Amino acid sequence: MTAGGHFTYFITIFLMVAGLFIVISRPNLIKKLVGLGIFQTSIYLLYVAPAKLIGGTAPILSNEFSVYSNPLPHVLILTAIVVGVATLALGLALVVRIREAYDTIEEDDILERDAKPDGNGEAT
């Protein structure tokens, strides 16, 4: 295969690294969730890209076609997208609750407040 044949893998690796970098380097909890979303998207691309065959068709038996694409990865990724949206919604709900409890969504401020001697995380 040529470098053009591996284009989707290059994009997948770029998205994985970008998402992981955002999760690690940003202290803002919303930005961390965005990074996780980018990372999840790269995983979707990793599964779907090799499943599509050039010239392949849906697996409906016919004498006209001899190359078929496997629909299973696409179906699994649809399920993964639904789970990812639910996970993101839960994460955003947790960020809202953290914002109410700590009055911030910055990880450094939250850890600093938890390190106080009272340890209850309440603003003083």
Residue frames as a rotation matrix with the C-alpha (Angstrom) as fourth column:
MET 1
0.572 0.820 0.000 0.00
0.820 -0.572 0.000 0.00
0.000 0.000 -1.000 0.00
THR 2
-0.226 -0.589 0.776 1.02
0.536 -0.740 -0.406 3.56
0.813 0.324 0.483 -0.61
ALA 3
-0.944 -0.140 -0.298 1.03
0.326 -0.530 -0.783 6.42
-0.048 -0.836 0.546 1.85
GLY 4
-0.640 0.768 0.022 -2.33
-0.698 -0.593 0.402 7.51
0.322 0.242 0.915 0.42
GLY 5
-0.051 0.613 -0.788 -3.77
-0.033 0.788 0.615 4.10
0.998 0.057 -0.020 1.30
HIS 6
-0.281 -0.134 -0.950 -2.86
0.887 0.341 -0.310 4.68
0.366 -0.930 0.023 4.93
PHE 7
-0.598 0.041 0.800 -4.30
-0.010 -0.999 0.044 8.20
0.801 0.019 0.598 5.06
THR 8
0.474 0.860 0.190 -7.11
-0.252 -0.074 0.965 7.25
0.844 -0.505 0.181 7.44
TYR 9
0.528 -0.353 -0.773 -4.60
0.780 0.562 0.276 5.67
0.337 -0.748 0.571 9.82
PHE 10
-0.623 -0.754 0.209 -2.54
0.632 -0.642 -0.434 8.89
0.461 -0.139 0.876 9.85
ILE 11
-0.272 0.619 0.737 -5.67
-0.366 -0.775 0.516 10.91
0.890 -0.129 0.437 10.63
THR 12
0.694 0.546 -0.469 -6.63
0.152 0.526 0.837 8.40
0.703 -0.652 0.282 13.33
ILE 13
0.054 -0.773 -0.632 -3.23
0.961 0.213 -0.178 8.64
0.272 -0.598 0.754 15.01
PHE 14
-0.729 -0.294 0.618 -3.30
0.228 -0.956 -0.186 12.44
0.645 0.005 0.764 14.79
LEU 15
0.140 0.875 0.464 -6.75
-0.408 -0.376 0.832 12.57
0.902 -0.306 0.304 16.42
MET 16
0.648 0.045 -0.760 -5.69
0.544 0.671 0.503 10.11
0.533 -0.740 0.411 19.13
VAL 17
-0.365 -0.884 -0.293 -2.60
0.888 -0.236 -0.395 12.13
0.280 -0.404 0.871 20.00
ALA 18
-0.633 0.182 0.753 -4.51
-0.084 -0.982 0.167 15.44
0.770 0.043 0.637 19.89
GLY 19
0.458 0.888 0.047 -7.29
-0.205 0.054 0.977 14.12
0.865 -0.457 0.206 22.13
LEU 20
0.508 -0.346 -0.789 -4.88
0.787 0.560 0.260 12.59
0.351 -0.753 0.557 24.61
PHE 21
-0.613 -0.763 0.204 -2.80
0.646 -0.633 -0.426 15.79
0.454 -0.129 0.881 24.67
ILE 22
-0.257 0.600 0.758 -5.90
-0.321 -0.793 0.518 17.87
0.912 -0.109 0.396 25.43
VAL 23
0.732 0.560 -0.388 -6.93
0.129 0.445 0.886 15.55
0.669 -0.698 0.254 28.27
ILE 24
0.251 -0.727 -0.639 -3.46
0.946 0.326 0.001 15.62
0.207 -0.604 0.770 29.82
SER 25
-0.631 -0.744 0.219 -2.51
0.708 -0.668 -0.230 19.26
0.318 0.010 0.948 29.33
ARG 26
-0.385 0.547 0.743 -5.71
-0.157 -0.833 0.531 21.20
0.909 0.088 0.407 30.03
PRO 27
-0.993 -0.001 -0.121 -6.87
0.119 0.176 -0.977 21.83
0.022 -0.984 -0.174 33.61
ASN 28
-0.487 0.871 -0.063 -10.41
-0.855 -0.490 -0.171 22.83
-0.179 -0.030 0.983 32.56
LEU 29
-0.523 0.309 0.794 -12.88
-0.070 0.913 -0.402 19.96
-0.850 -0.265 -0.456 32.96
ILE 30
0.633 0.752 -0.182 -14.95
-0.209 -0.061 -0.976 20.95
-0.745 0.656 0.118 29.90
LYS 31
0.297 -0.613 -0.732 -11.81
-0.954 -0.166 -0.248 20.94
0.031 0.772 -0.634 27.75
LYS 32
-0.704 -0.514 0.490 -10.94
-0.568 0.821 0.046 17.51
-0.426 -0.246 -0.871 29.12
LEU 33
0.033 0.807 0.590 -14.36
0.084 0.586 -0.806 16.24
-0.996 0.077 -0.049 28.01
VAL 34
0.745 0.151 -0.650 -13.78
-0.579 -0.339 -0.742 17.72
-0.332 0.929 -0.165 24.55
GLY 35
-0.267 -0.931 -0.249 -10.43
-0.963 0.252 0.092 15.91
-0.023 0.264 -0.964 24.41
LEU 36
-0.588 0.136 0.798 -12.13
-0.166 0.945 -0.283 12.65
-0.792 -0.299 -0.532 25.34
GLY 37
0.539 0.842 -0.005 -14.66
-0.101 0.058 -0.993 13.26
-0.836 0.536 0.116 22.56
ILE 38
0.431 -0.493 -0.756 -11.86
-0.902 -0.245 -0.355 13.74
-0.011 0.835 -0.550 20.03
PHE 39
-0.656 -0.691 0.304 -10.18
-0.706 0.704 0.076 10.57
-0.266 -0.165 -0.950 21.26
GLN 40
-0.153 0.697 0.701 -13.46
0.009 0.710 -0.704 8.65
-0.988 -0.101 -0.114 20.92
THR 41
0.731 0.417 -0.540 -13.88
-0.475 -0.257 -0.842 9.93
-0.490 0.872 0.010 17.38
SER 42
-0.128 -0.857 -0.499 -10.45
-0.991 0.133 0.026 8.59
0.044 0.498 -0.866 16.47
ILE 43
-0.709 -0.068 0.702 -11.47
-0.278 0.942 -0.190 5.16
-0.648 -0.330 -0.687 17.75
TYR 44
0.404 0.903 0.149 -14.61
-0.079 0.196 -0.977 5.26
-0.911 0.383 0.151 15.61
LEU 45
0.588 -0.249 -0.770 -12.50
-0.803 -0.296 -0.517 6.07
-0.100 0.922 -0.374 12.57
LEU 46
-0.506 -0.847 0.162 -10.07
-0.834 0.529 0.158 3.29
-0.219 -0.055 -0.974 13.44
TYR 47
-0.473 0.391 0.789 -12.86
0.034 0.904 -0.427 0.70
-0.880 -0.175 -0.441 13.32
VAL 48
0.554 0.832 -0.037 -14.88
0.023 -0.060 -0.998 2.02
-0.832 0.552 -0.053 10.37
ALA 49
0.258 -0.479 -0.839 -12.09
-0.855 -0.517 0.032 2.89
-0.449 0.709 -0.543 7.92
PRO 50
-0.787 -0.614 -0.068 -10.82
-0.563 0.668 0.487 -0.63
-0.254 0.421 -0.871 7.21
ALA 51
-0.399 0.703 0.590 -14.36
0.210 0.696 -0.687 -2.04
-0.893 -0.150 -0.425 7.09
LYS 52
0.636 0.623 -0.456 -15.26
-0.277 -0.368 -0.888 -0.16
-0.721 0.691 -0.062 3.90
LEU 53
-0.206 -0.666 0.717 -13.96
0.540 0.534 0.651 -1.88
-0.816 0.521 0.249 0.79
ILE 54
-0.467 -0.004 -0.884 -13.44
-0.615 -0.717 0.328 0.00
-0.636 0.697 0.332 -2.45
GLY 55
-0.606 0.305 -0.734 -16.03
-0.653 0.336 0.679 -1.32
0.454 0.891 -0.005 -4.88
GLY 56
-0.928 0.274 -0.253 -17.76
0.364 0.814 -0.453 -3.27
0.081 -0.513 -0.855 -2.12
THR 57
-0.384 0.878 0.285 -21.50
-0.408 -0.438 0.801 -3.17
0.828 0.192 0.526 -1.70
ALA 58
-0.100 0.455 0.885 -23.97
-0.986 0.076 -0.151 -3.98
-0.136 -0.887 0.441 1.04
PRO 59
-0.910 -0.365 0.198 -24.11
-0.352 0.931 0.098 -7.71
-0.220 0.019 -0.975 1.74
ILE 60
0.260 0.963 0.072 -27.25
-0.580 0.216 -0.785 -8.38
-0.772 0.162 0.615 -0.28
LEU 61
-0.414 -0.499 0.762 -26.65
0.191 0.771 0.608 -11.49
-0.890 0.397 -0.224 -2.37
SER 62
0.711 0.540 -0.451 -26.84
-0.346 -0.290 -0.892 -10.84
-0.612 0.790 -0.019 -6.08
ASN 63
0.537 -0.500 0.680 -25.17
0.751 0.650 -0.116 -12.23
-0.384 0.573 0.724 -9.17
GLU 64
0.810 -0.177 0.559 -24.11
0.253 -0.755 -0.606 -8.71
0.529 0.632 -0.566 -10.13
PHE 65
0.520 -0.596 0.612 -21.76
-0.785 -0.615 0.069 -8.24
0.335 -0.517 -0.788 -7.18
SER 66
0.512 -0.412 -0.754 -18.83
0.308 0.907 -0.287 -10.27
0.802 -0.085 0.591 -5.93
VAL 67
-0.668 -0.736 -0.112 -17.24
0.434 -0.262 -0.862 -7.91
0.605 -0.624 0.495 -3.36
TYR 68
0.499 0.867 0.000 -19.17
0.414 -0.238 0.879 -7.13
0.761 -0.438 -0.478 -0.20
SER 69
-0.420 -0.551 0.721 -18.43
-0.403 -0.598 -0.693 -4.79
0.813 -0.581 0.029 2.71
ASN 70
-0.482 0.197 -0.854 -18.80
0.722 0.641 -0.259 -6.03
0.496 -0.742 -0.451 6.26
PRO 71
0.112 0.602 0.790 -21.57
-0.020 -0.794 0.608 -4.03
0.993 -0.084 -0.077 8.01
LEU 72
0.501 0.147 -0.853 -20.73
0.745 0.429 0.511 -5.26
0.441 -0.891 0.106 11.53
PRO 73
-0.547 -0.729 -0.412 -18.11
0.837 -0.475 -0.271 -2.58
0.002 -0.493 0.870 12.38
HIS 74
-0.723 0.328 0.608 -20.52
-0.036 -0.897 0.442 0.14
0.690 0.297 0.660 11.29
VAL 75
0.383 0.907 -0.176 -23.27
0.099 0.150 0.984 -1.23
0.919 -0.394 -0.033 13.50
LEU 76
0.239 -0.367 -0.899 -20.91
0.949 0.286 0.135 -1.54
0.207 -0.885 0.417 16.46
ILE 77
-0.813 -0.575 0.089 -19.73
0.555 -0.813 -0.176 2.05
0.173 -0.094 0.980 15.99
LEU 78
-0.227 0.815 0.533 -23.33
-0.118 -0.566 0.816 3.29
0.967 0.122 0.224 15.95
THR 79
0.658 0.419 -0.626 -23.75
0.502 0.374 0.779 1.65
0.561 -0.827 0.036 19.33
ALA 80
-0.179 -0.827 -0.532 -20.45
0.984 -0.145 -0.106 3.16
0.011 -0.542 0.840 20.51
ILE 81
-0.713 -0.021 0.701 -21.61
0.206 -0.962 0.180 6.62
0.671 0.273 0.690 19.42
VAL 82
0.364 0.916 0.169 -24.78
-0.039 -0.166 0.985 6.30
0.931 -0.365 -0.024 21.50
VAL 83
0.584 -0.231 -0.778 -22.76
0.793 0.370 0.485 5.15
0.176 -0.900 0.399 24.52
GLY 84
-0.516 -0.853 0.082 -20.28
0.831 -0.522 -0.194 8.00
0.209 -0.032 0.978 23.93
VAL 85
-0.355 0.478 0.803 -23.05
-0.048 -0.867 0.495 10.61
0.934 0.137 0.331 23.88
ALA 86
0.729 0.636 -0.254 -24.50
0.176 0.184 0.967 9.19
0.662 -0.750 0.022 27.10
THR 87
0.223 -0.750 -0.623 -21.05
0.974 0.199 0.109 9.22
0.042 -0.631 0.774 28.71
LEU 88
-0.692 -0.453 0.562 -20.49
0.495 -0.864 -0.088 12.82
0.525 0.217 0.823 27.61
ALA 89
0.147 0.835 0.531 -23.87
-0.121 -0.517 0.847 13.81
0.982 -0.189 0.025 29.06
LEU 90
0.773 0.072 -0.630 -22.95
0.559 0.393 0.730 12.18
0.300 -0.917 0.264 32.36
GLY 91
-0.239 -0.954 -0.179 -19.58
0.965 -0.214 -0.151 13.93
0.105 -0.209 0.972 32.34
LEU 92
-0.559 0.096 0.823 -21.22
0.140 -0.968 0.208 17.30
0.817 0.232 0.528 31.72
ALA 93
0.595 0.802 0.048 -23.70
0.017 -0.072 0.997 16.65
0.804 -0.593 -0.057 34.53
LEU 94
0.487 -0.510 -0.710 -20.79
0.872 0.338 0.355 15.87
0.058 -0.791 0.609 36.85
VAL 95
-0.599 -0.711 0.369 -19.04
0.699 -0.689 -0.191 19.08
0.390 0.143 0.910 35.80
VAL 96
-0.026 0.678 0.735 -22.18
-0.098 -0.733 0.673 21.04
0.995 -0.055 0.086 36.66
ARG 97
0.858 0.349 -0.376 -22.30
0.288 0.279 0.916 19.43
0.425 -0.895 0.139 40.12
ILE 98
0.027 -0.928 -0.371 -18.57
0.999 0.036 -0.016 20.07
0.028 -0.370 0.928 40.64
ARG 99
-0.551 -0.179 0.815 -19.11
0.356 -0.934 0.035 23.70
0.755 0.309 0.578 39.64
GLU 100
0.467 0.799 0.379 -21.89
-0.124 -0.366 0.922 24.00
0.876 -0.478 -0.072 42.21
ALA 101
0.832 -0.135 -0.537 -19.78
0.536 0.444 0.718 22.43
0.142 -0.886 0.442 44.96
TYR 102
0.037 -0.957 -0.287 -16.42
0.925 -0.076 0.373 24.08
-0.379 -0.279 0.882 44.28
ASP 103
0.716 0.340 -0.610 -17.44
0.126 -0.922 -0.366 27.22
-0.687 0.185 -0.703 42.34
THR 104
-0.012 -0.725 -0.689 -14.86
-0.875 -0.326 0.359 26.36
-0.485 0.607 -0.630 39.66
ILE 105
0.956 0.242 0.164 -14.20
-0.135 0.863 -0.487 23.79
-0.260 0.444 0.858 36.94
GLU 106
0.352 -0.918 -0.183 -10.43
-0.700 -0.128 -0.702 24.17
0.621 0.375 -0.688 36.95
GLU 107
0.628 -0.101 -0.772 -8.73
0.284 0.953 0.106 20.99
0.725 -0.286 0.627 38.14
ASP 108
-0.450 -0.893 -0.033 -5.92
0.411 -0.174 -0.895 22.84
0.793 -0.416 0.445 39.94
ASP 109
-0.484 0.336 0.808 -8.35
-0.675 -0.731 -0.100 24.92
0.557 -0.593 0.581 42.00
ILE 110
0.628 0.759 -0.168 -10.39
-0.516 0.569 0.640 21.84
0.582 -0.316 0.749 42.93
LEU 111
0.358 -0.580 -0.732 -7.29
0.559 0.761 -0.329 19.93
0.748 -0.291 0.597 44.07
GLU 112
-0.659 -0.607 0.443 -6.10
0.064 -0.633 -0.771 22.99
0.749 -0.480 0.456 46.01
ARG 113
-0.091 0.717 0.691 -9.40
-0.862 -0.404 0.305 23.26
0.498 -0.568 0.655 47.85
ASP 114
0.786 0.351 -0.509 -9.40
-0.128 0.898 0.422 19.53
0.605 -0.267 0.751 48.64
ALA 115
-0.042 -0.906 -0.421 -5.90
0.548 0.331 -0.768 19.87
0.835 -0.263 0.483 50.10
LYS 116
-0.170 0.048 0.984 -7.12
-0.599 -0.798 -0.065 22.36
0.782 -0.601 0.164 52.72
PRO 117
-0.948 -0.286 0.139 -7.19
-0.272 0.502 -0.821 21.08
0.165 -0.816 -0.554 56.31
ASP 118
-0.298 0.896 0.330 -11.01
-0.732 0.008 -0.681 21.09
-0.612 -0.445 0.654 56.51
GLY 119
-0.927 -0.309 0.215 -11.12
-0.126 0.793 0.597 18.83
-0.355 0.526 -0.773 53.42
ASN 120
-0.160 0.948 0.274 -14.79
0.397 0.316 -0.862 19.39
-0.904 -0.029 -0.427 52.70
GLY 121
-0.592 -0.180 0.785 -14.22
0.803 -0.058 0.593 21.29
-0.062 0.982 0.179 49.47
GLU 122
0.545 0.839 -0.017 -16.53
0.838 -0.545 -0.018 24.11
-0.025 -0.004 -1.000 50.48
ALA 123
-0.067 -0.516 0.854 -15.54
0.451 -0.779 -0.435 27.66
0.890 0.356 0.285 49.68
THR 124
0.032 0.002 -0.999 -14.51
0.994 -0.104 0.032 29.62
-0.104 -0.995 -0.006 52.78
